[in-house]
Every structure is written in structure tokens, then in C-alpha cells.
Amino acid sequence: MGNPMERRDMLKLLGVGGVVYASSLLQGLSGCASAGSGVHADGLAPGAPSPSPGPRAARDFFFVQISDTHWGFSGPDINPNADVELKRAVAAIHALSAKPDFVVFTGDLTHTTTDDDQRRQRMREFKEIVADLAVPFVKFMPGEHDAALDAGAAYREFFGDLHYSFDHKGIHFVALDNVSDADAKLGDAQLSWLRADLSRVDRTAPIVVFTHRPLWDLRPDWEWRTSDGSAALDILMPYQNVTVFFGHIHQELHHTTGHIAHHAARSLVFALPAPDAPGKRAPIPWDANKPEQGIGYRNVAARPAQPSYELTEVAISAAPTR
């Protein structure tokens, strides 16, 4: 297959006409997903100011989403390569010939531990590994493995705010925290912040929301939900072009709430059962005969005005190496 993000493929992916953004999701069970890279989009000078969000301001570009890297995880029966996947993904991103504008990590950067010192050590190591990325900017957000045990105290020391927003080339991005609260909720204060943040955004502008947990009740007994996610969706519903990218469930999944599209990312280190699987939630064991099962790059082209999506899976064996 060759390099999945060659320039000619990018141009084909983005297409022509309309308001378009593209997202390259680096994901993986045993070897793809973490860290990021990015440069300016075609036709924009590096460092040029981003236009304010609006229906005519968006420009073609793509970004990289990575989720559930679980740095510090150990389990040879689940993934014997867990301690090298993050570094391998960083090298793969460096080797891309067409560079994304930015990368976002959508939670569970590290694997949970009750030892406060070890939690901080894992976060320190994670930052050191991804620090080599030559990118304009990288965005982080917590998962429950990073923030649930201490309400995000250690996470804030290393990565900053638990929720925030930013504008990039005509698209308004929002990162929500549905993990630091013990009840898996956003909370009244964050919901008020979201309402105020969106009040300055045109109702027809493209909006991308990043969360760790799904905003709807996907599988409540597995904690695949946000307890007040419906309140966030009510705030988002008046906006015509909203896309939500999330992690947590360690698999590809697509869902719509009214006109709002939701897309889940796979994990870097292990897969989890499908939402309709019986029994308990547990990592799917590693299969030596199918080491690439459930891993790889996923390119997503989106036209928010439709909205319509084109997805292409690329096996990890086709990923470039540094």
C-alpha cells in the first residue's frame, strides 16, 4: 500500500469544493497510535493567524487523533509489545510525507496506578517520548486512567487544563473532561462553560468535540457513558455541523445523535469487546497468528455541511518507519 498519507492521497482525500476537514486517526492495538505531527495547510504560511470560526472560513487540512495509549501497561498475553508501541507510533508519524496540522490525544495517555509517584513518572515518560515530535502544536486531554483517582491533579501538573477550546482554520474545537469526576460527569460548571464558549460560534460553523468517554449511554454497566452527556448534547444540538471524536471503548464505532456524528478510536495497546458482547468488559487477548488485528491507520474525510464521511483503513504493516 505504501505510505498512507502521501500528498497525492491527501489531495484525493480532501477533494474539491465545500467546507472540508480531514482527520487521520492513528490508532492501534499493537502498534499505531500516539503522539502527533503537523504543519500548516496548503496555501497558508507557517504562523499565519487562524480565521475566526464561520461557515466560509474553513480550509482543507487534516489532523491526527490518537487515543488510549496506556503508557505503563504491562501484559504479555494482551500485548507483548506494549512498551514500544508509543515510540513506534512517534517514528511512524515522523515518516509521513504529508504532515497533519496538529495531533490530539483523546485520553488514557497512561495506564492507571494507585501509586502517586508512579503515576507522575508515567506521565513524565510519556511527555519525554512525544517531545521529539516536530509539530506546530499537540493537544492533550485526560482519560479516567490519568485523572479519576486524583481528580486530575497529576494530569494538570504535566498537561494543563482538563477542558478547553481552540479555533483552527475555520473550525472550532472543544475538548471536554468527562473523566476526572468520580461519577463520570461533566458537571454544571463545565456545562456552563461549554454554553458560553459556543455562544460566540456561528450556528452553521463546523464544530469538532473531543471527549474520552462517549456522550451517550453506549454501555452503562461497562462505564461507557457520560452521566450528564445528554446535557452537553442539548447544548450542541442547535449547531448544524458537529462531529464528536472519542476513545475509551478501544474500537471503531460510529453513532449519530440527531445530526451529531460520533466516531470512536481504537487503542494503541489492546482491544475491548463490542458493546453488545455478553459478560464482563476485559481486554481481548493478543493473537500471535493475527498480530495486526484491529490496528492501523484510519483516514477520515469529512464534509460537515452534508455531513458525509469516507473512511479508509490501512494495515499497520503499511505504515512508514523512521
NORFENZI-V241409 format. One record per residue. N is the residue number from 0. RES is the residue in three letters. SS is DSSP state (h for helix, s for strand, l for the rest). Layout:
# NORFENZI-V241409
n & res & ss
N & RES & SS
N & RES & SS
This chain:
# NORFENZI-V241409
n & res & ss
0 & MET & l
1 & GLY & l
2 & ASN & l
3 & PRO & l
4 & MET & l
5 & GLU & l
6 & ARG & h
7 & ARG & h
8 & ASP & h
9 & MET & h
10 & LEU & h
11 & LYS & h
12 & LEU & h
13 & LEU & h
14 & GLY & l
15 & VAL & l
16 & GLY & l
17 & GLY & l
18 & VAL & l
19 & VAL & l
20 & TYR & s
21 & ALA & s
22 & SER & s
23 & SER & s
24 & LEU & s
25 & LEU & s
26 & GLN & s
27 & GLY & l
28 & LEU & l
29 & SER & l
30 & GLY & l
31 & CYS & l
32 & ALA & l
33 & SER & l
34 & ALA & l
35 & GLY & l
36 & SER & l
37 & GLY & s
38 & VAL & l
39 & HIS & l
40 & ALA & l
41 & ASP & l
42 & GLY & l
43 & LEU & l
44 & ALA & l
45 & PRO & l
46 & GLY & l
47 & ALA & l
48 & PRO & l
49 & SER & l
50 & PRO & l
51 & SER & l
52 & PRO & l
53 & GLY & l
54 & PRO & l
55 & ARG & l
56 & ALA & l
57 & ALA & l
58 & ARG & l
59 & ASP & l
60 & PHE & l
61 & PHE & s
62 & PHE & s
63 & VAL & s
64 & GLN & s
65 & ILE & s
66 & SER & l
67 & ASP & l
68 & THR & l
69 & HIS & l
70 & TRP & s
71 & GLY & l
72 & PHE & l
73 & SER & l
74 & GLY & l
75 & PRO & l
76 & ASP & l
77 & ILE & l
78 & ASN & l
79 & PRO & l
80 & ASN & l
81 & ALA & l
82 & ASP & l
83 & VAL & l
84 & GLU & h
85 & LEU & h
86 & LYS & h
87 & ARG & h
88 & ALA & h
89 & VAL & h
90 & ALA & h
91 & ALA & h
92 & ILE & h
93 & HIS & h
94 & ALA & l
95 & LEU & l
96 & SER & l
97 & ALA & l
98 & LYS & l
99 & PRO & l
100 & ASP & l
101 & PHE & l
102 & VAL & s
103 & VAL & s
104 & PHE & s
105 & THR & s
106 & GLY & l
107 & ASP & l
108 & LEU & l
109 & THR & s
110 & HIS & l
111 & THR & l
112 & THR & l
113 & THR & l
114 & ASP & l
115 & ASP & h
116 & ASP & h
117 & GLN & h
118 & ARG & h
119 & ARG & h
120 & GLN & h
121 & ARG & h
122 & MET & h
123 & ARG & h
124 & GLU & h
125 & PHE & h
126 & LYS & h
127 & GLU & h
128 & ILE & h
129 & VAL & h
130 & ALA & l
131 & ASP & l
132 & LEU & l
133 & ALA & l
134 & VAL & s
135 & PRO & l
136 & PHE & l
137 & VAL & s
138 & LYS & s
139 & PHE & s
140 & MET & s
141 & PRO & l
142 & GLY & l
143 & GLU & h
144 & HIS & h
145 & ASP & h
146 & ALA & h
147 & ALA & l
148 & LEU & l
149 & ASP & l
150 & ALA & l
151 & GLY & l
152 & ALA & h
153 & ALA & h
154 & TYR & h
155 & ARG & h
156 & GLU & h
157 & PHE & h
158 & PHE & h
159 & GLY & l
160 & ASP & l
161 & LEU & l
162 & HIS & l
163 & TYR & s
164 & SER & s
165 & PHE & s
166 & ASP & s
167 & HIS & s
168 & LYS & l
169 & GLY & l
170 & ILE & s
171 & HIS & s
172 & PHE & s
173 & VAL & s
174 & ALA & s
175 & LEU & l
176 & ASP & l
177 & ASN & l
178 & VAL & l
179 & SER & l
180 & ASP & l
181 & ALA & l
182 & ASP & l
183 & ALA & l
184 & LYS & l
185 & LEU & l
186 & GLY & l
187 & ASP & h
188 & ALA & h
189 & GLN & h
190 & LEU & h
191 & SER & h
192 & TRP & h
193 & LEU & h
194 & ARG & h
195 & ALA & h
196 & ASP & h
197 & LEU & h
198 & SER & l
199 & ARG & l
200 & VAL & l
201 & ASP & l
202 & ARG & l
203 & THR & l
204 & ALA & l
205 & PRO & s
206 & ILE & s
207 & VAL & s
208 & VAL & s
209 & PHE & s
210 & THR & l
211 & HIS & l
212 & ARG & l
213 & PRO & l
214 & LEU & l
215 & TRP & l
216 & ASP & l
217 & LEU & l
218 & ARG & s
219 & PRO & h
220 & ASP & h
221 & TRP & h
222 & GLU & l
223 & TRP & s
224 & ARG & l
225 & THR & l
226 & SER & l
227 & ASP & l
228 & GLY & h
229 & SER & h
230 & ALA & h
231 & ALA & h
232 & LEU & h
233 & ASP & h
234 & ILE & h
235 & LEU & h
236 & MET & h
237 & PRO & l
238 & TYR & l
239 & GLN & l
240 & ASN & s
241 & VAL & s
242 & THR & s
243 & VAL & s
244 & PHE & s
245 & PHE & s
246 & GLY & l
247 & HIS & l
248 & ILE & l
249 & HIS & l
250 & GLN & l
251 & GLU & l
252 & LEU & s
253 & HIS & s
254 & HIS & s
255 & THR & s
256 & THR & s
257 & GLY & l
258 & HIS & l
259 & ILE & s
260 & ALA & s
261 & HIS & s
262 & HIS & s
263 & ALA & s
264 & ALA & l
265 & ARG & l
266 & SER & l
267 & LEU & l
268 & VAL & l
269 & PHE & l
270 & ALA & l
271 & LEU & s
272 & PRO & l
273 & ALA & l
274 & PRO & l
275 & ASP & l
276 & ALA & l
277 & PRO & l
278 & GLY & l
279 & LYS & l
280 & ARG & l
281 & ALA & l
282 & PRO & s
283 & ILE & l
284 & PRO & l
285 & TRP & l
286 & ASP & l
287 & ALA & h
288 & ASN & h
289 & LYS & h
290 & PRO & l
291 & GLU & l
292 & GLN & l
293 & GLY & l
294 & ILE & l
295 & GLY & s
296 & TYR & s
297 & ARG & s
298 & ASN & s
299 & VAL & s
300 & ALA & s
301 & ALA & s
302 & ARG & s
303 & PRO & l
304 & ALA & l
305 & GLN & l
306 & PRO & l
307 & SER & s
308 & TYR & s
309 & GLU & s
310 & LEU & s
311 & THR & s
312 & GLU & s
313 & VAL & s
314 & ALA & l
315 & ILE & h
316 & SER & h
317 & ALA & h
318 & ALA & l
319 & PRO & l
320 & THR & l
321 & ARG & l
